[in-house]
Structures are given as structure tokens and as C-alpha cells.
Amino acid sequence: MPQWKNRPEGSNWGDFGADDQLGTLNYIGPAERRAAAAEIREGLAFCLSLPLDLPGKLVLNPRRKPPVLAPTCLDETPYINFPLANLDPILRDVISDDQVLLSTQYSTQWDSLAHVGALFDADGDGVAERVYYNGHRAGLDVLGAGGEAGHGCYARRLSVCEMAKTPVQGRGVLIDFVRHYGPGRKLIGLAEMQEVLKAQRIALCPGDILLLRTGYAEALVEMQDAPDPERLDQTGAVLDGTDAALQAWITESRIGAIAADNYAVENPHSDPQACCLRLPLHHHCLFKLGLPLAELWYLRDLARALEPRGRSAVFLTAPPLYLPGAIGSPVTPVATL
């Protein structure tokens, strides 16, 4: 039985099953993966991740902190350059073993479908509840402190491990806004999107994962741990999350996911007074469609390889960590052409 009586207008809740947790990743099946594999012609592979200590500092989001590495310890002894001869004189092994404190969405990342929900009357009783994609509930499916032993938060449903199990693999299609508009700030609605698709001769198929190159991640690399917020606010294209025509196009295109090299994919400065939403594209994609979003990917080298070949499509492998309960995840995407 569905977990809702009302579903949001324009949503696909229930279309993939009453308990679905994958959303538009359902569009990527064996046939789509076989077609994607045909994009491998030369065997060239590209890492699409930033170093996970970028963007640097706390400029993009003060809640998200850079990773901190530390040794594992036993009896207060750090196991870095640790000679096992300390335990048994006959042993010659030297051991180093580490751990990391990591904000899962600090750098190159996936948003799970538990990342953005909404206040919405899913029960049809006139009272708005905190719900996520397909009617999954805050407090029942997505838990805060005290909800799961040993954890301060835990997504029982819609976590990144559902994406990891799928896994995320299919045809990636590079849309190069830098090549068309340059590296400056540009708001992308449906008209601009279609202009670039036509200019770059891109035809999309159901299940495709869009790779949006804006130049933002390239600017972060140049800044090297000293991000300039004023410069970044003027760097790179951003999707106009308030454009209803763009939202409809995303739905009708039946794409599998969107990955961008910028922060937030959409314009992070949308006027909430216009639609009562700080992140209207996140609302449309994550909440209504179950369409995963990814941020801060690094696409320059891939773009430089594709352009002279007259190509835009690649075989993309990009599963998040298989980390039960996690709401976001770092990712090291690999594109092969």
C-alpha cells in the first residue's frame, strides 16, 4: 500500500511501486547499460572527482567541514608506522592504519533521496507532514538523534546504499556550458538548455545521466584551498530551478540523474518568496521525481577529450559508498570512452 493518499502535483510517486526508493534510476536497466557500454571505443578513462579536501575551508557551506584524517588506536597507541615487533619481537611488519571524519557532501558527492523533503499533506487530512520522495516519513524512515543506536542520524529508507546496490552505472552525457557560454555566471532555463543541446548536437535517451560542465570546479582547483566567495558567485552556469518549463523538460526527458561540477546544481540564490522553496530544483528532482543530484564533479579533462572527437556520451560508473543510513556520499566517478 502507498504511504500517501495525496501525491504532489507533477510527481511520479507510486509509478515505480508503492515502496520505491530508486526513483528515476529505474530508467537505467540492462538495455540502457548495454547501450552505454557501446560508448567505450578507445578505452580512455577519466576520474571525475575533485580531491576530497576541496573546495577548502567552510566557504560553500559552513555546516560541512573538510575531512580530518587520524590514526586508528588500540590501548591509546596510534597505529601509524607501528612496528609489530612491539607486540612480538620476531615480527618485521610495520603497520599504518587510518580513519576519517568526513562530511559526506563536502566535496564531489551524491545527494540521496533523503537529502531534501518537504512539508506536504500526504495523508489528505489537511495537515502538512515532513515527507520525502514517495511518501517516506521523517521520524520513521529518516531518523534524527536517538533514532538508531550508535548514530546521530540514520536514513532507514532512501539512503545512498540503495543507489550503491543498484548500482549507478549507465550513459553519461556531457553538456558543456563553458564551451557555449564561457565560465561566467549564467542562468540556465529551458531555452538556454535547448540552445546548448542543439549547438552541441546532443540527443538524450531515457536513463541518461547529465554531466553539466560549468567551470565552477575548475575555479576551485585554481583557488587551491583558498576559495573566493565573491569570485565563485560570478562563476559558472546554474540551472534556474524556478523555470517551470525546465522542470517539465526534466520530467519528460526521463533522465536518470543530474551531476554538475558546481555547488547545488541550481541557482543557490533563488528567491524563496517566489515559490516558498529555497531549492526549487532539489524539490522537483529529489522530492517529486526521485531524481538523484550530484555536485562538485570535475569535468574539464573529460570535456577536453570529448570535444575534438565530436562526442558527448561516455560510459559512466559512479556508485556512492555502500554506507547504510547515509544521506549523502562522496563519489569517485569514472567516465570511459
SVG drawing of the C-alpha trace seen along z (x, -y; Angstrom):
<svg xmlns="http://www.w3.org/2000/svg" viewBox="-9 -39 72 53">
<polyline fill="none" stroke="black" stroke-width="0.4" points="0.0,0.0 1.2,-3.5 2.4,-5.6 0.4,-8.5 -3.2,-9.4 -2.1,-12.6 0.9,-12.8 2.4,-16.2 1.3,-17.6 3.9,-16.7 5.4,-13.9 5.9,-10.3 5.2,-8.8 3.9,-5.3 4.8,-4.9 7.7,-2.6 5.9,-0.9 4.4,-1.8 7.7,-1.3 10.1,-2.5 13.4,-4.0 15.2,-4.5 13.1,-7.0 14.4,-7.8 17.3,-5.4 14.7,-2.8 15.1,-4.2 18.6,-2.6 18.2,1.1 20.2,3.8 19.4,2.4 20.5,-1.1 23.7,0.3 24.5,2.3 23.9,-0.8 26.1,-2.8 28.9,-0.2 28.9,-0.8 30.3,-4.3 33.7,-2.6 35.6,-2.9 39.2,-3.8 39.4,-2.6 40.3,-6.0 39.2,-6.6 38.8,-9.8 38.4,-10.4 35.6,-13.0 36.3,-13.7 37.9,-16.6 40.4,-15.9 38.1,-15.4 39.8,-18.2 38.4,-20.7 36.7,-23.2 38.6,-24.1 37.6,-25.8 33.9,-26.5 33.0,-28.9 30.4,-26.9 28.5,-25.5 29.6,-26.3 27.9,-23.1 30.2,-20.9 33.8,-20.6 36.9,-19.3 37.9,-15.7 40.2,-15.1 42.4,-12.0 43.6,-10.3 45.3,-7.0 43.4,-4.1 44.4,-3.4 44.4,-0.5 45.1,-1.0 45.8,-4.7 48.6,-3.6 48.3,-5.1 48.9,-2.6 51.0,-4.7 54.4,-3.4 53.8,-0.9 56.3,2.0 54.6,5.2 57.8,6.1 56.4,4.0 53.9,6.9 56.1,9.8 59.9,9.4 60.1,11.9 57.8,9.8 59.1,7.4 55.8,5.9 55.3,2.1 51.6,1.1 49.8,-2.1 46.0,-2.3 43.8,-5.4 40.3,-6.7 38.5,-9.8 35.9,-12.2 34.1,-13.2 31.2,-15.4 29.6,-13.2 28.6,-16.2 31.7,-18.4 33.3,-17.7 32.4,-15.5 29.2,-13.9 25.8,-12.4 22.6,-13.6 20.4,-10.7 16.6,-11.0 16.6,-11.5 18.5,-14.8 15.6,-17.1 11.9,-16.6 9.1,-19.0 6.2,-19.9 3.3,-18.3 -0.1,-16.9 0.5,-13.4 -2.3,-12.0 -5.0,-14.1 -6.1,-15.3 -5.3,-19.0 -2.1,-18.8 1.3,-19.0 3.8,-16.4 7.6,-16.2 7.9,-13.7 10.4,-12.7 10.2,-11.0 7.3,-8.5 5.9,-9.5 8.7,-8.2 8.4,-9.9 10.6,-12.0 10.9,-10.3 10.0,-6.9 12.2,-6.4 14.7,-9.3 15.8,-9.5 17.5,-12.1 19.4,-11.8 18.4,-8.8 16.6,-7.1 19.2,-4.4 21.6,-3.1 25.1,-4.4 24.2,-7.1 23.1,-10.8 21.1,-10.4 20.1,-7.5 18.0,-7.0 16.3,-3.7 14.8,-4.3 16.1,-6.3 19.8,-6.2 22.7,-6.2 23.1,-2.4 20.0,-2.0 21.9,-3.8 25.0,-1.7 23.1,1.5 21.6,0.6 24.5,-0.5 24.8,-3.8 26.2,-2.9 25.0,-3.9 25.4,-6.5 26.8,-9.9 26.2,-12.8 28.3,-15.9 26.6,-19.2 29.4,-21.8 28.1,-25.2 31.6,-26.5 32.2,-25.9 28.9,-27.6 28.6,-30.4 32.1,-30.8 33.0,-30.5 30.9,-33.4 27.7,-33.1 24.7,-32.2 21.2,-31.3 20.0,-28.2 16.3,-27.8 14.8,-25.6 15.6,-27.9 19.3,-28.0 19.4,-24.3 17.9,-23.6 20.2,-26.1 23.2,-24.2 21.8,-20.8 21.2,-21.9 24.6,-23.6 26.5,-20.5 24.3,-18.1 23.2,-16.2 20.3,-13.8 19.2,-12.4 17.9,-8.9 15.8,-7.7 18.1,-6.9 20.9,-9.2 22.9,-10.9 23.5,-14.5 27.0,-15.8 26.9,-19.6 30.2,-21.4 30.0,-25.0 33.7,-25.7 33.0,-26.0 35.0,-23.1 37.9,-24.2 37.9,-27.6 38.0,-25.8 41.1,-23.8 42.8,-27.1 42.0,-28.6 43.6,-25.7 42.1,-25.7 41.5,-29.5 38.1,-29.8 37.0,-33.3 33.2,-33.5 32.7,-36.7 34.5,-35.2 32.6,-31.9 29.3,-33.7 30.2,-35.0 31.5,-31.7 29.7,-29.1 26.2,-28.3 23.5,-27.4 20.1,-25.8 17.1,-28.1 15.1,-25.9 12.2,-28.3 11.7,-27.7 8.6,-25.5 9.4,-24.7 12.8,-23.4 11.2,-21.3 8.7,-19.8 11.5,-19.1 13.5,-17.2 10.4,-15.1 9.5,-14.4 13.1,-13.6 13.1,-10.6 16.8,-11.2 18.3,-9.1 20.2,-11.7 21.9,-15.1 25.6,-15.6 27.1,-19.1 30.6,-20.5 29.1,-23.3 27.7,-23.8 23.9,-23.0 23.4,-22.3 20.8,-25.2 21.0,-28.8 21.6,-28.8 20.2,-32.4 16.7,-31.7 14.1,-34.0 12.1,-31.8 9.3,-34.3 8.6,-33.3 7.8,-29.7 8.2,-29.1 11.3,-27.0 15.0,-27.7 16.0,-25.0 13.1,-24.5 15.1,-22.2 16.0,-20.0 12.3,-19.9 11.3,-18.9 14.1,-16.4 14.7,-14.8 11.3,-15.2 8.9,-14.8 10.7,-12.6 13.3,-10.7 15.9,-12.0 19.4,-12.0 21.5,-15.1 25.3,-15.2 27.6,-18.2 31.2,-19.3 32.3,-16.8 35.4,-17.6 34.7,-17.6 37.4,-19.7 39.7,-16.9 36.7,-14.8 35.4,-17.8 38.8,-18.4 38.9,-14.8 35.3,-14.7 35.2,-18.0 37.9,-17.2 36.2,-13.8 32.9,-15.3 31.4,-13.3 29.3,-13.9 28.5,-10.5 30.5,-8.2 30.2,-5.0 29.8,-6.2 30.3,-4.3 29.5,-6.3 28.1,-4.4 28.1,-6.1 29.5,-4.4 27.6,-1.4 27.1,-3.0 23.7,-2.1 21.9,-5.1 23.9,-7.7 22.1,-10.7 24.9,-11.8 28.1,-10.2 31.4,-11.1 31.9,-9.5 34.8,-8.9 33.1,-8.8 34.8,-7.2 34.0,-8.0 35.2,-5.7 35.2,-6.5"/>
</svg>
